[in-house]
C-alpha cells in the first residue's frame, strides 16, 4: 500500500468473538459508485489517506476487504429500549462492521457502514441510505467535532445510483453508502441482548472483550467479574456523562437516545433526526415522532442516565444492586463539569478551576440565552474571549452573564480572526436544507464544501 503519515495497521478483534455477537453478511451490489466525500484528514489518522480514488471505491463502495482485516462484513447483534420500550427485534439492519484498524494513538477504531444493504436484521426495510441522510451525517459529525464533542467521523460517502422511496422526504430520492470511523460499535443494547437471552457466558465474554480492547488503560480485563463489571459500568457512565455535557454545550439534540444508539465508549454516533438549537429551548426536539419530548434538548442528560441504568441491569448477575448504583453517583457531577468546560471553550475563556465558578457560568449563560433569545450560536460568537460584541441585547438580559464572564481569563487564542465577523456559524435545519437544495436541484456540492471548510476553520479557532 502507498506510503502515508501513519502506517495502516489492521486490528480485526471483533471477529475473535463468536457467532452470538454477529452475523456474516454480503454488501449490496450497487449500480453506480460516485465518490462524493472522502475525509482525508480522518483517513490519515489510520493510514488510509494514500488510497487513490479507485482503490477507495473498491474498499468503501464495493467493500473488498482491507489487507489482513475482516474478510466478510459483520452485522452486529443487539437489542435495545426504543422510547422506553424494549425491542428484541433489532441488530444492524442497514450497516455492518467492515474493518477494524489502529489509529496513531493506538486505539482500535471501527469502520462501520450505513446503507450497505440488507442483513438478517433488516426485516422489511431495504437496507439503504438516502444521499440526503449521508450529507446530514457529514454535517453533524463535522460540526460536533469542531465543537469538541467526542463523535464518530464520517470517512466516506459514495452515491450508489438507486432511487429510494421514503415517507419522510420527497421520493424517489437518491441513494448512498456511508462509512464512519468510530471507537467501537459496542452498544448498551449489545449487553442487553445477552442479558435478555440469559447468556451469562456471552455477557462475560463481552465484558472482558470491552475492557481489554477499549478500556485497557483503565480496567483489568482478567479481574473477577464482581470487580470488573461495576468498574466497566463506572467507566462507561463517565464517558457518556462527558458526551452528554458536550452535547448541551454544543446546543445539539441527538433525537433518538435509545439504548441501541449508545456506544459504551461514550462516543456520539448514528445521526438520524438530529438538530442544533436555533435558540435556547429546553423542550426543543429533533425527531417529529418524539411526541412526548422524551429526548428533548433539556432532557438528554436524564435520558443518558436512564440508559446507563439499563446497562447496570445487565450486570446484576455478577454483583449486587447497591454496588452498581454506587458507580452512577458521579454521573451528573461529571456531566456538569463537562458542560462548564464546553461552554468555556465556546466562549474563548479559560475553564474554571473551581467547580462552583463553572456551575455559575453555566447558570448565567443559560439565563442570558433564555432572556435574550439571541441565536444560540450567536451568543457564543458575540461574547468570544469575554468581550461583548454590539448586538441586540438589553442590559437586564445579559447583566449577570456579562459580570460572571468578566471573572474568566481569555483563552490564549481569544483574538483569532474567525470571531471578528458579525454573524456566527451555525448548523440549524435551515442551514442544512440550504446546503442540500443545490445538490438535489443541480448536483452543486459547492455549498457543502464551503460549509465544511468554515466548520473546520471554526474548530481550529476553538482549539486552546
C-alpha positions as CSV (number, residue, x, y, z in Angstrom):
1,X,0.0,0.0,0.0
2,X,1.2,3.6,-0.6
3,X,3.3,5.4,1.9
4,X,1.4,7.5,4.4
5,X,1.9,9.6,7.5
6,X,0.6,6.8,9.8
7,X,1.1,3.2,9.0
8,X,-2.1,1.2,8.3
9,X,-2.5,-1.5,11.0
10,X,-5.3,-4.0,10.9
11,X,-6.9,-4.9,14.2
12,X,-9.9,-7.2,13.5
13,X,-10.6,-8.0,17.1
14,X,-14.4,-8.3,16.9
15,X,-14.3,-11.4,14.9
16,X,-12.4,-13.0,17.8
17,X,-15.9,-13.1,19.4
18,X,-18.2,-15.9,18.4
19,X,-21.4,-16.1,16.3
20,X,-23.6,-14.9,19.1
21,X,-22.3,-11.4,18.6
22,X,-22.6,-11.0,14.8
23,X,-23.7,-12.5,11.5
24,X,-21.5,-12.6,8.4
25,X,-23.2,-10.7,5.6
26,X,-22.5,-9.6,2.0
27,X,-22.6,-6.0,0.9
28,X,-25.2,-4.9,-1.7
29,X,-24.1,-4.7,-5.3
30,X,-24.8,-1.1,-6.3
31,X,-25.4,0.0,-9.9
32,X,-23.0,3.0,-9.6
33,X,-20.2,4.3,-7.4
34,X,-19.8,8.1,-7.5
35,X,-17.4,9.3,-4.8
36,X,-19.0,12.4,-3.2
37,X,-16.9,12.8,0.0
38,X,-13.7,11.4,1.3
39,X,-12.3,12.6,4.6
40,X,-8.5,12.6,4.1
41,X,-7.9,14.1,7.5
42,X,-9.6,11.2,9.2
43,X,-8.1,8.7,6.7
44,X,-4.6,9.9,7.6
45,X,-5.2,9.0,11.3
46,X,-5.5,5.3,10.4
47,X,-3.1,5.1,7.4
48,X,-5.7,5.1,4.6
49,X,-5.1,8.5,3.1
50,X,-2.7,7.0,0.5
51,X,-5.5,5.2,-1.3
52,X,-6.3,6.6,-4.8
53,X,-10.0,7.2,-5.6
54,X,-10.4,3.9,-7.4
55,X,-9.0,1.9,-4.5
56,X,-11.2,4.0,-2.2
57,X,-14.3,3.0,-4.1
58,X,-13.2,-0.7,-4.2
59,X,-13.0,-0.7,-0.4
60,X,-15.7,1.7,0.7
61,X,-18.2,1.3,-2.1
62,X,-17.8,-2.3,-3.2
63,X,-16.4,-3.4,0.2
64,X,-13.5,-5.5,-0.9
65,X,-11.7,-6.3,2.3
66,X,-8.7,-4.2,3.5
67,X,-5.5,-6.2,3.9
68,X,-5.3,-8.6,6.8
69,X,-8.7,-7.4,8.0
70,X,-12.3,-8.7,8.4
71,X,-12.8,-10.8,5.3
72,X,-16.6,-10.9,5.4
73,X,-18.5,-8.0,6.9
74,X,-20.2,-8.5,10.3
75,X,-23.7,-7.3,11.0
76,X,-23.7,-6.8,14.8
77,X,-26.3,-8.3,17.1
78,X,-28.1,-6.2,19.7
79,X,-31.4,-5.4,21.3
80,X,-32.5,-2.1,22.9
81,X,-35.1,0.1,24.5
82,X,-36.7,2.4,22.0
83,X,-38.5,5.3,23.5
84,X,-38.7,3.3,26.8
85,X,-40.0,0.1,25.3
86,X,-37.8,-3.0,25.0
87,X,-37.4,-4.3,21.4
88,X,-35.7,-7.7,20.8
89,X,-36.1,-7.3,17.1
90,X,-33.0,-5.1,16.4
91,X,-29.5,-5.5,15.1
92,X,-27.6,-4.0,12.2
93,X,-30.3,-3.7,9.6
94,X,-28.6,-1.5,7.0
95,X,-25.0,-1.5,8.1
96,X,-22.1,-3.7,9.2
97,X,-18.7,-3.7,10.7
98,X,-16.3,-3.7,7.6
99,X,-12.9,-3.4,9.2
100,X,-11.0,-2.5,12.4
101,X,-7.8,-0.6,12.5
102,X,-5.4,1.0,15.0
103,X,-5.0,4.8,15.0
104,X,-1.8,6.7,15.6
105,X,-2.6,6.8,19.3
106,X,-3.0,3.0,19.5
107,X,-6.8,3.0,19.8
108,X,-8.8,0.4,17.9
109,X,-11.3,2.1,15.6
110,X,-14.1,0.6,13.6
111,X,-15.0,1.2,10.0
112,X,-18.8,0.8,10.1
113,X,-21.2,1.3,7.3
114,X,-24.7,2.8,6.8
115,X,-26.8,2.0,3.7
116,X,-24.7,-1.0,2.7
117,X,-27.6,-3.4,2.1
118,X,-29.9,-5.8,3.8
119,X,-28.9,-8.1,6.6
120,X,-30.7,-10.8,8.6
121,X,-31.9,-7.9,10.9
122,X,-33.4,-5.7,8.1
123,X,-36.9,-7.2,8.4
124,X,-39.0,-5.3,5.8
125,X,-36.5,-2.4,5.3
126,X,-34.4,-2.0,2.2
127,X,-31.1,-1.6,3.9
128,X,-30.3,1.6,2.1
129,X,-29.4,5.2,3.0
130,X,-30.6,8.3,1.2
131,X,-28.0,10.7,-0.1
132,X,-29.6,13.4,1.9
133,X,-29.2,11.3,5.0
134,X,-25.5,10.9,4.2
135,X,-25.0,14.6,3.7
136,X,-26.7,15.3,7.0
137,X,-24.3,12.9,8.8
138,X,-21.3,14.6,7.2
139,X,-22.6,17.9,8.6
140,X,-23.4,16.6,12.0
141,X,-20.1,14.9,12.6
142,X,-18.1,17.8,11.2
143,X,-19.9,20.3,13.4
144,X,-19.7,18.2,16.5
145,X,-16.0,17.5,16.1
146,X,-15.4,21.3,15.7
147,X,-17.4,22.0,18.9
148,X,-15.3,19.5,20.9
149,X,-17.8,16.6,21.1
150,X,-16.4,13.0,21.2
151,X,-18.0,11.9,17.9
152,X,-17.7,9.3,15.2
153,X,-16.2,10.7,12.0
154,X,-17.7,10.5,8.5
155,X,-14.9,8.9,6.4
156,X,-16.6,8.3,3.1
157,X,-19.8,8.9,1.2
158,X,-20.4,7.2,-2.2
159,X,-23.6,7.8,-4.2
160,X,-24.9,4.5,-5.5
161,X,-27.4,5.3,-8.2
162,X,-30.6,3.8,-6.8
163,X,-33.9,5.5,-6.5
164,X,-35.3,5.1,-3.0
165,X,-38.8,5.5,-1.7
166,X,-39.2,7.3,1.7
167,X,-42.1,8.6,3.6
168,X,-40.3,11.5,5.3
169,X,-38.8,13.1,2.2
170,X,-39.7,13.7,-1.5
171,X,-39.4,10.4,-3.4
172,X,-37.9,8.8,-5.3
173,X,-34.7,10.1,-3.8
174,X,-31.0,9.4,-4.3
175,X,-29.1,6.7,-2.5
176,X,-25.7,6.5,-0.9
177,X,-23.5,4.3,1.2
178,X,-21.6,5.9,4.1
179,X,-18.5,4.7,6.1
180,X,-17.8,6.1,9.5
181,X,-14.8,5.7,11.8
182,X,-15.7,5.3,15.4
183,X,-14.2,4.0,18.7
184,X,-16.2,0.7,18.8
185,X,-19.8,-0.1,17.8
186,X,-20.5,-2.0,21.1
187,X,-23.7,-0.6,22.4
188,X,-25.6,-0.8,25.6
189,X,-28.0,-2.9,23.5
190,X,-25.2,-5.4,22.8
191,X,-25.2,-6.2,26.5
192,X,-29.0,-6.1,26.8
193,X,-29.4,-8.8,24.2
194,X,-27.2,-11.2,26.1
195,X,-28.9,-10.4,29.4
196,X,-32.3,-10.9,27.7
197,X,-31.2,-14.3,26.5
198,X,-29.7,-15.1,29.9
199,X,-26.4,-15.8,28.2
200,X,-24.1,-15.2,31.1
201,X,-21.1,-16.7,29.3
202,X,-21.7,-14.4,26.4
203,X,-22.0,-11.4,28.8
204,X,-18.7,-12.3,30.5
205,X,-17.1,-12.6,27.1
206,X,-18.3,-9.2,26.0
207,X,-17.4,-7.5,29.3
208,X,-13.9,-8.8,29.2
209,X,-13.5,-8.0,25.5
210,X,-14.7,-4.4,26.0
211,X,-12.4,-3.9,29.0
212,X,-9.4,-5.4,27.2
213,X,-9.7,-3.6,23.8
214,X,-11.4,-0.3,24.6
215,X,-10.5,0.4,28.3
216,X,-7.2,-1.4,28.6
217,X,-5.6,1.6,30.2
218,X,-8.3,1.8,32.9
219,X,-9.5,-1.7,33.5
220,X,-8.0,-5.1,34.2
221,X,-9.9,-7.5,31.9
222,X,-8.9,-10.5,33.9
223,X,-10.3,-9.3,37.2
224,X,-13.1,-11.2,38.9
225,X,-16.5,-10.2,37.4
226,X,-17.7,-8.8,40.7
227,X,-15.0,-6.3,40.4
228,X,-14.8,-5.8,36.6
229,X,-18.5,-5.4,35.9
230,X,-19.1,-2.4,38.2
231,X,-15.7,-0.9,37.1
232,X,-16.8,-1.2,33.4
233,X,-20.2,0.4,34.3
234,X,-18.5,3.3,36.0
235,X,-16.0,3.8,33.2
236,X,-18.7,3.8,30.5
237,X,-21.0,6.0,32.5
238,X,-18.2,8.6,33.0
239,X,-17.6,8.7,29.2
240,X,-21.3,9.0,28.4
241,X,-21.7,11.8,31.0
242,X,-18.9,13.8,29.4
243,X,-20.6,13.4,26.0
244,X,-23.9,14.5,27.4
245,X,-22.4,17.7,28.8
246,X,-20.6,18.3,25.5
247,X,-23.9,17.9,23.6
248,X,-25.5,20.6,25.8
249,X,-22.7,23.0,25.3
250,X,-22.9,22.4,21.5
251,X,-26.6,23.0,21.5
252,X,-27.1,19.6,20.0
253,X,-30.1,17.3,20.1
254,X,-29.4,13.8,19.1
255,X,-33.0,12.9,18.6
256,X,-33.1,9.2,19.3
257,X,-31.4,8.3,22.5
258,X,-32.5,4.6,22.5
259,X,-30.1,2.2,24.2
260,X,-29.0,0.7,20.9
261,X,-27.7,4.2,20.0
262,X,-25.3,4.4,23.0
263,X,-21.7,3.4,22.4
264,X,-20.2,2.2,25.6
265,X,-17.0,4.1,24.9
266,X,-19.2,7.3,25.2
267,X,-18.6,8.3,21.6
268,X,-21.6,10.0,20.0
269,X,-22.7,8.3,16.7
270,X,-25.5,7.3,14.4
271,X,-27.1,10.6,13.3
272,X,-30.7,10.4,12.1
273,X,-33.1,13.2,13.1
274,X,-30.5,15.4,14.8
275,X,-30.8,19.2,15.3
276,X,-28.8,22.1,16.6
277,X,-30.7,24.7,18.6
278,X,-31.7,27.8,16.7
279,X,-32.5,29.4,20.0
280,X,-32.3,28.2,23.6
281,X,-35.3,26.0,24.3
282,X,-35.1,23.1,26.8
283,X,-38.1,21.5,25.1
284,X,-36.7,21.5,21.6
285,X,-36.9,18.1,19.9
286,X,-35.2,16.8,16.8
287,X,-37.5,13.9,15.8
288,X,-41.0,14.6,14.6
289,X,-42.1,11.3,16.1
290,X,-40.9,12.3,19.6
291,X,-44.4,13.4,20.6
292,X,-43.7,13.5,24.3
293,X,-40.4,15.2,24.2
294,X,-38.6,12.3,25.8
295,X,-35.3,13.2,24.1
296,X,-35.7,17.0,24.0
297,X,-32.6,19.1,24.4
298,X,-33.1,19.7,28.1
299,X,-33.9,16.0,28.9
300,X,-30.9,14.4,27.2
301,X,-28.8,14.1,30.4
302,X,-31.6,12.3,32.1
303,X,-32.0,10.0,29.0
304,X,-28.3,9.2,29.2
305,X,-28.6,8.4,32.9
306,X,-31.6,6.2,32.2
307,X,-29.7,4.3,29.6
308,X,-26.8,3.7,31.9
309,X,-29.2,2.3,34.5
310,X,-30.2,-0.2,31.8
311,X,-26.6,-1.2,31.3
312,X,-26.4,-1.7,35.1
313,X,-29.3,-4.0,34.9
314,X,-27.3,-6.3,32.6
315,X,-24.6,-6.7,35.3
316,X,-26.8,-7.6,38.2
317,X,-26.0,-11.3,37.7
318,X,-22.4,-10.5,38.7
319,X,-22.6,-8.2,41.7
320,X,-25.2,-6.6,44.0
321,X,-27.5,-3.8,43.1
322,X,-26.1,-1.4,45.6
323,X,-22.6,-1.8,44.2
324,X,-23.8,-1.0,40.7
325,X,-25.9,2.0,41.9
326,X,-22.8,3.4,43.5
327,X,-21.0,3.5,40.2
328,X,-23.5,6.0,38.8
329,X,-23.4,8.6,41.7
330,X,-20.9,10.8,39.8
331,X,-22.8,10.9,36.6
332,X,-24.4,14.3,36.9
333,X,-21.4,16.0,38.5
334,X,-19.2,14.8,35.6
335,X,-21.8,15.9,33.1
336,X,-22.0,19.3,34.7
337,X,-18.2,19.6,34.7
338,X,-18.1,18.7,31.0
339,X,-20.8,21.2,30.2
340,X,-18.9,24.0,32.0
341,X,-15.7,23.1,30.1
342,X,-17.6,23.1,26.8
343,X,-19.2,26.5,27.4
344,X,-15.8,28.0,28.4
345,X,-14.3,26.5,25.2
346,X,-17.0,28.0,23.0
347,X,-16.8,31.4,24.8
348,X,-13.0,31.5,24.4
349,X,-12.2,31.7,28.1
350,X,-10.0,29.6,30.4
351,X,-12.2,26.9,32.1
352,X,-12.8,27.5,35.8
353,X,-10.6,25.5,38.2
354,X,-13.3,26.0,40.9
355,X,-16.3,23.8,40.3
356,X,-18.7,26.4,41.8
357,X,-17.4,29.0,39.3
358,X,-18.0,26.6,36.5
359,X,-21.6,26.0,37.7
360,X,-22.2,29.7,38.0
361,X,-21.0,30.2,34.4
362,X,-23.5,27.6,33.2
363,X,-26.4,29.2,35.2
364,X,-25.6,32.7,34.0
365,X,-25.1,31.6,30.4
366,X,-28.4,29.8,30.1
367,X,-30.2,32.6,31.9
368,X,-28.9,35.0,29.3
369,X,-29.7,32.6,26.5
370,X,-33.3,32.4,27.7
371,X,-33.8,36.1,28.4
372,X,-32.1,37.4,25.3
373,X,-33.5,34.9,22.8
374,X,-30.4,35.5,20.7
375,X,-29.5,32.7,18.4
376,X,-27.8,30.1,20.4
377,X,-24.6,30.1,18.4
378,X,-24.6,33.9,18.1
379,X,-24.4,34.3,21.9
380,X,-21.1,32.4,22.0
381,X,-19.8,34.3,18.9
382,X,-20.7,37.7,20.4
383,X,-19.0,37.0,23.7
384,X,-15.9,35.2,22.4
385,X,-12.9,35.8,24.5
386,X,-15.0,37.5,27.2
387,X,-15.7,40.5,25.0
388,X,-19.2,41.6,24.2
389,X,-19.9,42.4,20.6
390,X,-22.6,45.0,20.0
391,X,-25.8,43.2,19.4
392,X,-29.5,43.2,20.2
393,X,-29.0,42.7,24.0
394,X,-30.8,44.5,26.7
395,X,-28.8,45.2,29.9
396,X,-31.2,43.1,32.0
397,X,-30.9,40.1,29.7
398,X,-27.1,39.8,29.9
399,X,-26.0,41.6,33.1
400,X,-25.4,38.6,35.3
401,X,-23.8,36.6,32.5
402,X,-21.6,39.5,31.5
403,X,-20.4,40.1,35.1
404,X,-19.8,36.4,35.5
405,X,-17.8,36.1,32.3
406,X,-15.6,39.1,33.3
407,X,-14.1,36.9,36.0
408,X,-12.7,34.4,33.5
409,X,-9.4,35.0,31.7
410,X,-9.5,34.9,27.9
411,X,-8.0,31.8,26.3
412,X,-4.6,32.1,24.7
413,X,-6.1,32.3,21.2
414,X,-9.0,34.6,22.0
415,X,-8.0,37.1,19.3
416,X,-8.5,34.6,16.4
417,X,-9.8,36.4,13.4
418,X,-12.6,33.8,12.8
419,X,-14.7,35.5,15.5
420,X,-14.3,39.0,14.2
421,X,-17.2,38.6,11.8
422,X,-20.7,39.7,12.8
423,X,-22.6,36.5,12.1
424,X,-22.0,33.2,13.9
425,X,-21.5,30.0,12.0
426,X,-24.5,27.7,12.7
427,X,-25.9,24.3,11.6
428,X,-29.6,24.7,12.0
429,X,-32.1,22.9,9.9
430,X,-32.3,25.9,7.6
431,X,-28.6,25.7,7.1
432,X,-28.8,22.0,6.2
433,X,-31.7,22.5,3.8
434,X,-29.8,25.3,2.1
435,X,-26.8,23.0,1.5
436,X,-29.0,20.2,0.3
437,X,-31.1,22.2,-2.1
438,X,-28.4,22.9,-4.8
439,X,-27.2,19.2,-4.6
440,X,-30.8,18.0,-5.2
441,X,-31.5,20.6,-7.9
442,X,-28.3,20.7,-9.9
443,X,-25.7,18.4,-8.3
444,X,-23.9,21.5,-7.0
445,X,-21.8,20.5,-4.0
446,X,-20.0,23.8,-3.5
447,X,-22.2,24.9,-0.6
448,X,-21.3,21.7,1.3
449,X,-17.6,22.2,0.6
450,X,-17.7,25.8,1.8
451,X,-19.6,24.8,5.0
452,X,-17.1,22.1,5.8
453,X,-14.2,24.5,5.3
454,X,-15.9,27.1,7.6
455,X,-16.7,24.5,10.3
456,X,-13.1,23.2,10.3
457,X,-11.8,26.8,10.5
458,X,-14.0,27.4,13.5
459,X,-12.8,24.2,15.1
460,X,-9.2,25.3,14.7
461,X,-10.1,28.7,16.2
462,X,-11.7,27.0,19.2
463,X,-8.5,25.0,20.0
464,X,-6.7,26.3,23.0
